[in-house]
Amino acid sequence: QVSKSAVQFKPTNGSAESILGLGLVLSSDGLILTDKAALGDDTLGKGITAVLPNGLEVPIQVIQSEISGDIAFVVALLPKGVTLTPVTTLSNLSSIHLGERVYSLSGKQALTLEEGLIKKTIVTPDDDLETSISPDHLLVGTPLFTALGKVIGFKTSTQKANNSFHSLPALKPIIPRLSR
């Protein structure tokens, strides 16, 4: 279910081995959440292509990024008639408990599924979800989700622990709306 909403980012002329990071589809018309590092940091999206779940490669446009943070929102410039499947999120993390089984989806060539446990839950909105998932398998933009396929977290490049995830519900207030 989550793989239908995961997008890979690579340099426009890059190969499958040059995946910079992942993004999560937030709306069917192409709004995607990602980390600035997945966009090539300095160029902030210039020369970057989104590889959609169906393998189609499309250009992107950065529409909003946090000035001091690592979160970015981009729009995939979709061909006419193409739509994307938005990710399903968990709106409230109060149901997530220590020791709960969670999953991540990452990978530079093919998407791979990793399983782990919640090691630290969120107390304040600025807290991260910490997991037992090996950081060796995580790219920026990697989603963290429950067994029911509800996304609860998102891997960013500036988190304190290598196996921690930013809370997706905490991002809801800053998600832009597309007007197309």
MDTraj code that builds the backbone (N, CA, C; nanometers):
import mdtraj as md
import numpy as np

residues = "GLN VAL SER LYS SER ALA VAL GLN PHE LYS PRO THR ASN GLY SER ALA GLU SER ILE LEU GLY LEU GLY LEU VAL LEU SER SER ASP GLY LEU ILE LEU THR ASP LYS ALA ALA LEU GLY ASP ASP THR LEU GLY LYS GLY ILE THR ALA VAL LEU PRO ASN GLY LEU GLU VAL PRO ILE GLN VAL ILE GLN SER GLU ILE SER GLY ASP ILE ALA PHE VAL VAL ALA LEU LEU PRO LYS GLY VAL THR LEU THR PRO VAL THR THR LEU SER ASN LEU SER SER ILE HIS LEU GLY GLU ARG VAL TYR SER LEU SER GLY LYS GLN ALA LEU THR LEU GLU GLU GLY LEU ILE LYS LYS THR ILE VAL THR PRO ASP ASP ASP LEU GLU THR SER ILE SER PRO ASP HIS LEU LEU VAL GLY THR PRO LEU PHE THR ALA LEU GLY LYS VAL ILE GLY PHE LYS THR SER THR GLN LYS ALA ASN ASN SER PHE HIS SER LEU PRO ALA LEU LYS PRO ILE ILE PRO ARG LEU SER ARG".split()
xyz = np.array([
    [0.0824, -0.1196, 0.0000],
    [0.0000, 0.0000, 0.0000],
    [0.0869, 0.1260, 0.0000],
    [0.1898, 0.1323, 0.0842],
    [0.2760, 0.2500, 0.0925],
    [0.3612, 0.2641, -0.0333],
    [0.4008, 0.1534, -0.0935],
    [0.4861, 0.1601, -0.2130],
    [0.4168, 0.2315, -0.3287],
    [0.2837, 0.2336, -0.3298],
    [0.2093, 0.3049, -0.4346],
    [0.2207, 0.4566, -0.4187],
    [0.2728, 0.5008, -0.3039],
    [0.2819, 0.6439, -0.2741],
    [0.4256, 0.6903, -0.2527],
    [0.5232, 0.6030, -0.2803],
    [0.6641, 0.6377, -0.2616],
    [0.7269, 0.6759, -0.3952],
    [0.7974, 0.7877, -0.3948],
    [0.8631, 0.8407, -0.5138],
    [1.0131, 0.8451, -0.4859],
    [1.0933, 0.8085, -0.5853],
    [1.2390, 0.8195, -0.5733],
    [1.2850, 0.9444, -0.6479],
    [1.3917, 1.0081, -0.5976],
    [1.4491, 1.1252, -0.6635],
    [1.5902, 1.0925, -0.7097],
    [1.6218, 1.1350, -0.8312],
    [1.7557, 1.1135, -0.8852],
    [1.7922, 1.2305, -0.9754],
    [1.9232, 1.2484, -1.0019],
    [1.9613, 1.3517, -1.0981],
    [1.8997, 1.3192, -1.2335],
    [1.8611, 1.4210, -1.3091],
    [1.7938, 1.4009, -1.4371],
    [1.8695, 1.3052, -1.5285],
    [1.9997, 1.3137, -1.5301],
    [2.0796, 1.2250, -1.6153],
    [2.1397, 1.1091, -1.5371],
    [2.0871, 1.0811, -1.4194],
    [2.1440, 0.9770, -1.3346],
    [2.0877, 0.8394, -1.3627],
    [2.1546, 0.7398, -1.3082],
    [2.1112, 0.6013, -1.3227],
    [2.0339, 0.5595, -1.1985],
    [1.9861, 0.4357, -1.1979],
    [1.9115, 0.3835, -1.0828],
    [1.9971, 0.3830, -0.9567],
    [2.1298, 0.3745, -0.9720],
    [2.2187, 0.3739, -0.8556],
    [2.2358, 0.5132, -0.7949],
    [2.1903, 0.6166, -0.8649],
    [2.2118, 0.7528, -0.8172],
    [2.0898, 0.8106, -0.7450],
    [2.0074, 0.7252, -0.6872],
    [1.8901, 0.7721, -0.6122],
    [1.9388, 0.8535, -0.4920],
    [1.8868, 0.9750, -0.4788],
    [1.9265, 1.0657, -0.3717],
    [1.8401, 1.0505, -0.2473],
    [1.7171, 1.0077, -0.2659],
    [1.6255, 0.9934, -0.1544],
    [1.4853, 0.9657, -0.2039],
    [1.3929, 0.9609, -0.1089],
    [1.2538, 0.9288, -0.1390],
    [1.1626, 1.0460, -0.1045],
    [1.0401, 1.0356, -0.1514],
    [0.9366, 1.1315, -0.1173],
    [0.8047, 1.0581, -0.1023],
    [0.7104, 1.1224, -0.0364],
    [0.5781, 1.0640, -0.0147],
    [0.4728, 1.1483, -0.0857],
    [0.3904, 1.0845, -0.1665],
    [0.2831, 1.1526, -0.2384],
    [0.1753, 1.1935, -0.1383],
    [0.1427, 1.3235, -0.1374],
    [0.0400, 1.3752, -0.0468],
    [-0.0918, 1.4049, -0.1165],
    [-0.0877, 1.4242, -0.2500],
    [-0.2119, 1.4485, -0.3231],
    [-0.2028, 1.3874, -0.4625],
    [-0.3177, 1.3542, -0.5178],
    [-0.3222, 1.2864, -0.6477],
    [-0.2702, 1.3739, -0.7617],
    [-0.2696, 1.5062, -0.7408],
    [-0.2203, 1.5944, -0.8463],
    [-0.0707, 1.6230, -0.8376],
    [0.0014, 1.5519, -0.7508],
    [0.1466, 1.5551, -0.7546],
    [0.2199, 1.6217, -0.6407],
    [0.1532, 1.6626, -0.5321],
    [0.2234, 1.7202, -0.4179],
    [0.3003, 1.6097, -0.3463],
    [0.4299, 1.6341, -0.3226],
    [0.5173, 1.5332, -0.2627],
    [0.5964, 1.5961, -0.1486],
    [0.6050, 1.5243, -0.0368],
    [0.6865, 1.5620, 0.0789],
    [0.8206, 1.4924, 0.0655],
    [0.9286, 1.5660, 0.0881],
    [1.0608, 1.5045, 0.0843],
    [1.1554, 1.5814, 0.1754],
    [1.2805, 1.5423, 0.1735],
    [1.3871, 1.6077, 0.2466],
    [1.4706, 1.6870, 0.1459],
    [1.5209, 1.8033, 0.1865],
    [1.6033, 1.8837, 0.0954],
    [1.7205, 1.8033, 0.0387],
    [1.7770, 1.7127, 0.1172],
    [1.8919, 1.6340, 0.0715],
    [1.8552, 1.5463, -0.0481],
    [1.7284, 1.5081, -0.0599],
    [1.6840, 1.4275, -0.1749],
    [1.6762, 1.5108, -0.3018],
    [1.6900, 1.6426, -0.2872],
    [1.6812, 1.7331, -0.4014],
    [1.8171, 1.7895, -0.4402],
    [1.9219, 1.7322, -0.3854],
    [2.0555, 1.7769, -0.4215],
    [2.1018, 1.8984, -0.3434],
    [2.0469, 1.9239, -0.2262],
    [2.0839, 2.0332, -0.1360],
    [2.1017, 2.1689, -0.2034],
    [2.2146, 2.1921, -0.2702],
    [2.2451, 2.3246, -0.3241],
    [2.1525, 2.3650, -0.4379],
    [2.1126, 2.2709, -0.5221],
    [2.0319, 2.3048, -0.6385],
    [1.8832, 2.3101, -0.6066],
    [1.8442, 2.2539, -0.4932],
    [1.7057, 2.2513, -0.4481],
    [1.6068, 2.2170, -0.5593],
    [1.6328, 2.1062, -0.6237],
    [1.5381, 2.0542, -0.7206],
    [1.5756, 2.0745, -0.8653],
    [1.6669, 2.1641, -0.8953],
    [1.7069, 2.1848, -1.0348],
    [1.7861, 2.0631, -1.0816],
    [1.7460, 2.0070, -1.1940],
    [1.8157, 1.8903, -1.2470],
    [1.7808, 1.7606, -1.1768],
    [1.6687, 1.7609, -1.1034],
    [1.6251, 1.6414, -1.0308],
    [1.4967, 1.5879, -1.0948],
    [1.4889, 1.4583, -1.1063],
    [1.3736, 1.3905, -1.1639],
    [1.3070, 1.3048, -1.0567],
    [1.1745, 1.3009, -1.0585],
    [1.0993, 1.2108, -0.9702],
    [1.0705, 1.0833, -1.0477],
    [1.1028, 0.9698, -0.9868],
    [1.0697, 0.8405, -1.0450],
    [0.9429, 0.7940, -0.9738],
    [0.8315, 0.7949, -1.0469],
    [0.7017, 0.7613, -0.9889],
    [0.6914, 0.6113, -0.9637],
    [0.5953, 0.5687, -0.8811],
    [0.5795, 0.4260, -0.8511],
    [0.5634, 0.3373, -0.9754],
    [0.5095, 0.3931, -1.0839],
    [0.4913, 0.3141, -1.2062],
    [0.6160, 0.3158, -1.2954],
    [0.7254, 0.3810, -1.2489],
    [0.8504, 0.3864, -1.3240],
    [0.8648, 0.5087, -1.4123],
    [0.7583, 0.5847, -1.4319],
    [0.7623, 0.7055, -1.5132],
    [0.8507, 0.8091, -1.4449],
    [0.9383, 0.8734, -1.5223],
    [1.0249, 0.9783, -1.4696],
    [0.9714, 1.1140, -1.5145],
    [0.9522, 1.2047, -1.4172],
    [0.8963, 1.3369, -1.4471],
    [0.9776, 1.4452, -1.3773],
    [0.9797, 1.5661, -1.4341],
    [1.0469, 1.6773, -1.3662],
    [0.9664, 1.7219, -1.2445],
    [1.0327, 1.7954, -1.1571],
    [0.9668, 1.8464, -1.0361],
    [0.9858, 1.9959, -1.0254],
    [0.9047, 2.0555, -0.9397],
    [0.9182, 2.1969, -0.9069],
    [0.9056, 2.2099, -0.7561],
    [1.0036, 2.2743, -0.6915],
    [0.9974, 2.2978, -0.5477],
    [0.8984, 2.4107, -0.5241],
    [0.8009, 2.3871, -0.4350],
    [0.7030, 2.4927, -0.4072],
    [0.7150, 2.5500, -0.2667],
    [0.7780, 2.4748, -0.1759],
    [0.7946, 2.5255, -0.0403],
    [0.9019, 2.4435, 0.0279],
    [0.9876, 2.5128, 0.1039],
    [1.0841, 2.4411, 0.1857],
    [1.1067, 2.5200, 0.3129],
    [1.1372, 2.4493, 0.4189],
    [1.1646, 2.5158, 0.5454],
    [1.2991, 2.5857, 0.5338],
    [1.3041, 2.7111, 0.5711],
    [1.4283, 2.7878, 0.5604],
    [1.5377, 2.7246, 0.6468],
    [1.5076, 2.6935, 0.7715],
    [1.6105, 2.6411, 0.8610],
    [1.6023, 2.4897, 0.8777],
    [1.5023, 2.4276, 0.8225],
    [1.4861, 2.2841, 0.8420],
    [1.5258, 2.2028, 0.7211],
    [1.4790, 2.0813, 0.7172],
    [1.5158, 1.9918, 0.6089],
    [1.3957, 1.9424, 0.5288],
    [1.2779, 1.9928, 0.5574],
    [1.1557, 1.9505, 0.4897],
    [1.1352, 2.0317, 0.3626],
    [1.0949, 1.9642, 0.2549],
    [1.0629, 2.0337, 0.1297],
    [0.9359, 1.9726, 0.0711],
    [0.8610, 2.0551, 0.0011],
    [0.7432, 2.0105, -0.0726],
    [0.7680, 2.0405, -0.2191],
    [0.7444, 1.9421, -0.3041],
    [0.7628, 1.9586, -0.4478],
    [0.6359, 1.9144, -0.5193],
    [0.6252, 1.9574, -0.6440],
    [0.5161, 1.9120, -0.7291],
    [0.5786, 1.8336, -0.8434],
    [0.5295, 1.7135, -0.8651],
    [0.5692, 1.6358, -0.9824],
    [0.4913, 1.6919, -1.0998],
    [0.5614, 1.7288, -1.2057],
    [0.4964, 1.7856, -1.3239],
    [0.4463, 1.6696, -1.4092],
    [0.3233, 1.6281, -1.3793],
    [0.2647, 1.5074, -1.4369],
    [0.2114, 1.5302, -1.5772],
    [0.2278, 1.4294, -1.6641],
    [0.1642, 1.4376, -1.7957],
    [0.0120, 1.4377, -1.7800],
    [-0.0560, 1.4916, -1.8789],
    [-0.2023, 1.4979, -1.8768],
    [-0.2605, 1.3579, -1.8557],
    [-0.3564, 1.3473, -1.7657],
    [-0.4247, 1.2210, -1.7404],
    [-0.3579, 1.1311, -1.6376],
    [-0.2360, 1.1665, -1.5911],
    [-0.1668, 1.0854, -1.4910],
    [-0.1978, 1.1405, -1.3524],
    [-0.2363, 1.0528, -1.2616],
    [-0.2579, 1.0913, -1.1220],
    [-0.1770, 0.9981, -1.0330],
    [-0.1565, 1.0393, -0.9106],
    [-0.0792, 0.9613, -0.8145],
    [-0.1679, 0.9159, -0.6995],
    [-0.1218, 0.8150, -0.6271],
    [-0.1942, 0.7632, -0.5115],
    [-0.1377, 0.8274, -0.3851],
    [-0.2159, 0.9109, -0.3151],
    [-0.1658, 0.9730, -0.1923],
    [-0.1451, 0.8702, -0.0814],
    [-0.0483, 0.8977, 0.0032],
    [-0.0181, 0.8139, 0.1176],
    [-0.1319, 0.8246, 0.2196],
    [-0.1568, 0.7167, 0.2913],
    [-0.2551, 0.7169, 0.3996],
    [-0.1788, 0.7402, 0.5294],
    [-0.2172, 0.8438, 0.6020],
    [-0.1451, 0.8762, 0.7251],
    [-0.2288, 0.8470, 0.8482],
    [-0.1601, 0.8294, 0.9585],
    [-0.2252, 0.8154, 1.0876],
    [-0.2337, 0.9554, 1.1457],
    [-0.3524, 1.0038, 1.1730],
    [-0.3689, 1.1429, 1.2148],
    [-0.3276, 1.1689, 1.3592],
    [-0.3237, 1.0660, 1.4403],
    [-0.2929, 1.0840, 1.5811],
    [-0.1982, 0.9729, 1.6254],
    [-0.0860, 1.0102, 1.6821],
    [0.0130, 0.9099, 1.7229],
    [-0.0111, 0.8544, 1.8633],
    [-0.1191, 0.8932, 1.9279],
    [-0.1437, 0.8454, 2.0647],
    [-0.1658, 0.6942, 2.0696],
    [-0.1991, 0.6351, 1.9560],
    [-0.2210, 0.4904, 1.9537],
    [-0.0915, 0.4121, 1.9297],
    [0.0208, 0.4799, 1.9070],
    [0.1497, 0.4148, 1.8857],
    [0.2163, 0.3939, 2.0215],
    [0.2618, 0.2716, 2.0474],
    [0.3170, 0.2375, 2.1791],
    [0.4578, 0.1809, 2.1676],
    [0.5319, 0.1908, 2.2772],
    [0.6645, 0.1297, 2.2835],
    [0.6536, -0.0179, 2.2484],
    [0.7470, -0.0660, 2.1697],
    [0.7488, -0.2063, 2.1330],
    [0.6591, -0.2422, 2.0161],
    [0.5835, -0.1449, 1.9654],
    [0.4954, -0.1738, 1.8516],
    [0.5786, -0.2000, 1.7262],
    [0.5339, -0.2940, 1.6468],
    [0.6012, -0.3295, 1.5219],
    [0.5707, -0.2233, 1.4161],
    [0.6780, -0.1746, 1.3500],
    [0.6657, -0.0754, 1.2443],
    [0.7529, -0.1169, 1.1258],
    [0.7325, -0.0490, 1.0135],
    [0.8010, -0.0861, 0.8899],
    [0.8517, 0.0385, 0.8189],
    [0.9585, 0.0203, 0.7415],
    [1.0083, 0.1291, 0.6567],
    [1.0249, 0.0752, 0.5155],
    [1.0196, 0.1658, 0.4207],
    [1.0330, 0.1321, 0.2794],
    [1.1426, 0.2210, 0.2234],
    [1.2512, 0.1611, 0.1777],
    [1.3636, 0.2392, 0.1297],
    [1.4348, 0.1633, 0.0190],
    [1.5401, 0.2191, -0.0342],
    [1.6196, 0.1492, -0.1344],
    [1.6589, 0.2362, -0.2513],
    [1.7830, 0.2176, -0.2977],
    [1.8344, 0.2965, -0.4096],
    [1.7987, 0.2364, -0.5445],
    [1.7894, 0.1062, -0.5543],
    [1.7551, 0.0451, -0.6831],
    [1.6116, -0.0049, -0.6799],
    [1.5843, -0.0967, -0.5922],
    [1.4479, -0.1466, -0.5730],
    [1.4067, -0.1126, -0.4305],
    [1.2783, -0.0885, -0.4114],
    [1.2299, -0.0599, -0.2764],
    [1.2389, -0.1861, -0.1921],
    [1.2881, -0.1709, -0.0697],
    [1.2989, -0.2831, 0.0230],
    [1.2217, -0.2515, 0.1501],
    [1.1666, -0.3549, 0.2095],
    [1.0874, -0.3424, 0.3312],
    [1.1731, -0.3828, 0.4504],
    [1.1765, -0.2987, 0.5523],
    [1.2480, -0.3281, 0.6766],
    [1.1473, -0.3263, 0.7910],
    [1.1717, -0.4116, 0.8898],
    [1.0823, -0.4227, 1.0045],
    [1.1576, -0.3860, 1.1312],
    [1.0885, -0.3212, 1.2240],
    [1.1500, -0.2858, 1.3510],
    [1.0444, -0.2606, 1.4568],
    [1.0902, -0.2099, 1.5704],
    [1.0024, -0.1803, 1.6834],
    [1.0179, -0.0340, 1.7232],
    [0.9134, 0.0230, 1.7800],
    [0.9213, 0.1587, 1.8340],
    [1.0010, 0.1525, 1.9642],
    [1.1104, 0.2287, 1.9699],
    [1.1949, 0.2341, 2.0899],
    [1.1687, 0.3583, 2.1735],
    [1.1159, 0.4648, 2.1100],
    [1.0857, 0.5889, 2.1812],
    [0.9678, 0.6541, 2.1108],
    [0.8665, 0.6884, 2.1886],
    [0.7483, 0.7541, 2.1325],
    [0.7614, 0.9050, 2.1484],
    [0.6629, 0.9750, 2.0967],
    [0.6629, 1.1207, 2.0987],
    [0.5948, 1.1721, 2.2247],
    [0.6620, 1.2664, 2.2927],
    [0.6039, 1.3323, 2.4087],
    [0.5577, 1.4728, 2.3686],
    [0.6424, 1.5432, 2.2932],
    [0.6069, 1.6760, 2.2421],
    [0.6100, 1.6706, 2.0891],
    [0.5472, 1.7646, 2.0195],
    [0.5473, 1.7630, 1.8725],
    [0.6871, 1.7694, 1.8103],
    [0.7860, 1.8201, 1.8847],
    [0.9224, 1.8298, 1.8321],
    [1.0012, 1.6994, 1.8473],
    [0.9456, 1.6028, 1.9174],
    [1.0138, 1.4742, 1.9366],
    [1.0105, 1.3904, 1.8096],
    [1.1052, 1.2994, 1.7997],
    [1.1094, 1.2037, 1.6898],
    [1.0657, 1.0671, 1.7393],
    [1.0176, 0.9845, 1.6469],
    [0.9905, 0.8438, 1.6765],
    [1.1215, 0.7682, 1.6566],
    [1.1663, 0.6987, 1.7584],
    [1.2905, 0.6228, 1.7463],
    [1.2562, 0.4754, 1.7303],
    [1.3277, 0.4075, 1.6393],
    [1.2981, 0.2680, 1.6073],
    [1.4227, 0.1808, 1.6203],
    [1.4022, 0.0515, 1.6051],
    [1.5137, -0.0433, 1.6027],
    [1.5568, -0.0759, 1.4598],
    [1.5009, -0.0071, 1.3610],
    [1.5367, -0.0316, 1.2210],
    [1.6805, 0.0143, 1.1971],
    [1.7587, -0.0686, 1.1312],
    [1.8988, -0.0371, 1.1047],
    [1.9106, 0.0879, 1.0183],
    [1.9932, 0.1859, 1.0613],
    [2.0103, 0.3069, 0.9805],
    [2.0784, 0.2786, 0.8462],
    [2.1422, 0.1636, 0.8329],
    [2.2072, 0.1262, 0.7069],
    [2.1067, 0.1129, 0.5932],
    [1.9803, 0.0928, 0.6269],
    [1.8778, 0.0699, 0.5261],
    [1.7883, 0.1913, 0.5024],
    [1.8270, 0.3068, 0.5571],
    [1.7394, 0.4231, 0.5498],
    [1.7974, 0.5330, 0.4610],
    [1.7166, 0.5830, 0.3699],
    [1.7487, 0.7008, 0.2896],
    [1.6663, 0.8173, 0.3412],
    [1.7086, 0.9404, 0.3118],
    [1.6225, 1.0532, 0.3470],
    [1.4908, 1.0364, 0.2712],
    [1.3824, 1.0662, 0.3383],
    [1.2502, 1.0508, 0.2787],
    [1.1865, 0.9145, 0.3018],
    [1.2583, 0.8242, 0.3680],
    [1.2035, 0.6917, 0.3960],
    [1.0801, 0.7035, 0.4844],
    [0.9682, 0.6419, 0.4450],
    [0.8484, 0.6454, 0.5296],
    [0.8536, 0.5387, 0.6392],
    [0.7938, 0.5689, 0.7526],
    [0.7749, 0.4740, 0.8624],
    [0.6253, 0.4528, 0.8747],
    [0.5820, 0.3259, 0.8796],
    [0.4387, 0.3002, 0.8805],
    [0.4018, 0.1800, 0.9649],
    [0.2732, 0.1712, 0.9954],
    [0.2194, 0.0640, 1.0782],
    [0.1874, -0.0584, 0.9924],
    [0.1498, -0.1670, 1.0582],
    [0.1114, -0.2898, 0.9870],
    [-0.0123, -0.2682, 0.9000],
    [-0.0921, -0.1681, 0.9312],
    [-0.2110, -0.1372, 0.8514],
    [-0.1804, -0.0434, 0.7347],
    [-0.0526, -0.0074, 0.7159],
    [-0.0139, 0.0783, 0.6045],
    [-0.0352, 0.2267, 0.6281],
    [-0.0539, 0.2677, 0.7528],
    [-0.0712, 0.4094, 0.7858],
    [0.0665, 0.4688, 0.8155],
    [0.1030, 0.5729, 0.7409],
    [0.2342, 0.6349, 0.7582],
    [0.2328, 0.7216, 0.8838],
    [0.3345, 0.7014, 0.9686],
    [0.3439, 0.7757, 1.0941],
    [0.4682, 0.8624, 1.1008],
    [0.5685, 0.8320, 1.0176],
    [0.6937, 0.9059, 1.0255],
    [0.7638, 0.9162, 0.8922],
    [0.8681, 0.9978, 0.8931],
    [0.9379, 1.0353, 0.7722],
    [1.0830, 1.0624, 0.8095],
    [1.1786, 0.9990, 0.7400],
    [1.3207, 1.0143, 0.7709],
    [1.3751, 1.1431, 0.7104],
    [1.4364, 1.2256, 0.7957],
    [1.4996, 1.3476, 0.7469],
    [1.6492, 1.3424, 0.7759],
    [1.7235, 1.4331, 0.7159],
    [1.8694, 1.4285, 0.7238],
    [1.9272, 1.4881, 0.8515],
    [1.8486, 1.5589, 0.9289],
    [1.9050, 1.6258, 1.0472],
    [1.8573, 1.5680, 1.1802],
    [1.8021, 1.4486, 1.1794],
    [1.7554, 1.3917, 1.3052],
    [1.8724, 1.3456, 1.3913],
    [1.8526, 1.3559, 1.5233],
    [1.9594, 1.3236, 1.6176],
    [2.0021, 1.1772, 1.6086],
    [1.9076, 1.0864, 1.6127],
    [1.9388, 0.9438, 1.6060],
    [1.9243, 0.8954, 1.4614],
    [2.0147, 0.8111, 1.4174],
    [2.0136, 0.7620, 1.2794],
    [1.8937, 0.6742, 1.2473],
    [1.8304, 0.6197, 1.3502],
    [1.7151, 0.5318, 1.3270],
    [1.5854, 0.5967, 1.3776],
    [1.5810, 0.7294, 1.3721],
    [1.4606, 0.8002, 1.4160],
    [1.3906, 0.8651, 1.2975],
    [1.2630, 0.8967, 1.3176],
    [1.1777, 0.9498, 1.2117],
    [1.1006, 1.0705, 1.2637],
    [1.0845, 1.1705, 1.1788],
    [1.0027, 1.2872, 1.2101],
    [0.8561, 1.2440, 1.2061],
    [0.7779, 1.2906, 1.2993],
    [0.6354, 1.2576, 1.3039],
    [0.5621, 1.3210, 1.1860],
    [0.4927, 1.2404, 1.1079],
    [0.4164, 1.2949, 0.9954],
    [0.2970, 1.3787, 1.0416],
    [0.2218, 1.3370, 1.1451],
    [0.1116, 1.4227, 1.1912],
    [0.1579, 1.5622, 1.2340],
    [0.2817, 1.5757, 1.2829],
    [0.3330, 1.7065, 1.3244],
    [0.3544, 1.7992, 1.2051],
    [0.3645, 1.7440, 1.0839],
    [0.3864, 1.8251, 0.9641],
    [0.2573, 1.8803, 0.9040],
    [0.1426, 1.8271, 0.9436],
    [0.0159, 1.8672, 0.8816],
    [-0.0055, 2.0179, 0.8726],
    [0.0293, 2.0959, 0.9758],
    [0.0058, 2.2411, 0.9677],
    [0.0866, 2.3124, 0.8584],
    [0.1976, 2.2554, 0.8130],
    [0.2786, 2.3259, 0.7137],
    [0.2622, 2.2714, 0.5708],
    [0.1760, 2.1729, 0.5513],
    [0.1563, 2.1164, 0.4177],
    [0.0821, 2.2161, 0.3308],
    [0.1427, 2.2540, 0.2165],
    [0.0754, 2.3504, 0.1279],
    [-0.0415, 2.2879, 0.0535],
    [-0.1315, 2.3700, 0.0066],
    [-0.2450, 2.3258, -0.0766],
    [-0.2154, 2.3660, -0.2198],
    [-0.2405, 2.2741, -0.3114],
    [-0.2210, 2.3060, -0.4529],
    [-0.3481, 2.3671, -0.5081],
    [-0.3324, 2.4675, -0.5928],
    [-0.4502, 2.5274, -0.6571],
    [-0.4317, 2.5184, -0.8079],
    [-0.4728, 2.4037, -0.8608],
    [-0.4628, 2.3826, -1.0053],
    [-0.5992, 2.3618, -1.0621],
])
top = md.Topology()
chain = top.add_chain()
for i, resn in enumerate(residues, 1):
    res = top.add_residue(resn, chain, resSeq=i)
    for name in ("N", "CA", "C"):
        top.add_atom(name, md.element.get_by_symbol(name[0]), res)
traj = md.Trajectory(xyz[None], top)
